[in-house]
Amino acid sequence: MTRYLSAEAMSKDDFDVPFTKQTGEVIYDAKTKFGPWATMTEASYRTHGVGVLGIGFGQKYVRDEQGHLNLVEGGYDD
């Protein structure tokens, strides 16, 4: 399973919104409406994301019991 290692150590997303660090938390690594990509909470993604996942647009990760962010959508296998 693909993990988002750099975001696992982050305490806030790129829009300064804190991560909950709770099991089931959703994190996005995705393109923004502004052009550049960002690491985003669900709230930030709804506000700033382009609303599309996949190659060239972004990935969705879910935090497991160990705090790992595992890819669930938008990867090469989709």
C-alpha positions in Angstrom: 0.0 0.0 0.0 1.2 3.5 -0.9 1.8 5.9 2.0 2.1 9.6 2.2 5.2 9.7 4.4 6.0 13.4 4.4 2.4 14.3 5.5 2.5 11.8 8.3 4.9 14.0 10.2 3.1 17.3 9.5 0.9 18.9 12.1 -1.0 21.3 9.7 -1.9 21.4 6.1 -0.5 23.9 3.6 -3.4 26.3 4.4 -2.4 26.2 8.2 -5.4 24.0 9.2 -4.4 21.5 11.9 -4.6 17.7 11.3 -6.6 15.7 13.8 -4.2 12.8 13.7 -7.2 10.6 14.4 -7.9 7.2 12.7 -10.0 7.8 9.6 -8.8 11.3 9.0 -8.7 12.1 5.2 -5.8 14.0 3.7 -5.3 15.1 0.1 -2.2 15.7 -1.9 -3.8 17.5 -4.8 -3.9 20.4 -7.2 -5.4 23.6 -6.0 -7.6 26.2 -7.8 -4.5 28.4 -7.6 -2.4 26.0 -9.8 0.2 24.6 -7.4 -0.4 21.4 -5.4 -0.9 21.3 -1.7 -1.3 18.9 1.3 -4.9 19.5 2.5 -7.4 18.5 5.1 -10.9 17.7 3.8 -12.0 21.2 4.6 -9.2 22.8 2.7 -9.7 20.4 -0.2 -13.4 21.4 -0.5 -12.4 25.1 -0.4 -9.2 25.1 -2.5 -9.0 21.8 -4.4 -10.1 21.3 -8.0 -12.5 18.5 -7.1 -10.9 15.8 -9.3 -8.5 13.1 -8.2 -6.2 10.9 -10.3 -3.1 11.3 -12.3 -2.3 15.0 -12.8 -4.9 16.1 -10.2 -4.2 14.4 -6.8 -4.5 11.6 -4.3 -6.7 10.9 -1.3 -5.2 9.3 1.8 -6.8 7.9 5.0 -5.1 7.7 8.4 -5.0 4.3 10.0 -4.6 3.2 13.6 -0.8 3.5 13.5 -1.0 7.1 12.1 0.0 6.0 8.6 -1.6 7.8 5.6 -2.6 5.2 3.1 -3.6 5.9 -0.5 -7.3 5.1 -1.2 -8.0 7.1 -4.3 -6.2 8.8 -7.2 -3.3 6.5 -7.6 -2.0 4.5 -10.5 -4.2 1.5 -9.8 -7.5 3.5 -10.0 
